[in-house]
Amino acid sequence: MMSLDGHLATLQQKHAAIEAELEAAILSPAMSDVEIRDMKRRKLLLKDEMERLRNSRH
């Protein structure tokens, strides 16, 4: 089983990857608003999960 810190680090990496993907997508005329909205939603879900994990430590 992955440690809490390891899981949090993995989520942070995924969050950063989506952030980079999102920045590129916003600049790309080929990306639809729906795809961009989906990326933003996934990013927010990861952020919420990271916060939940951080708060569960206390």
ABEGO torsion letter per residue (X at the ends): XBBAAAAAAAAAAAAAAAAAAAAAAAABAABBAAAAAAAAAAAAAAAAAAAAAAAAAX
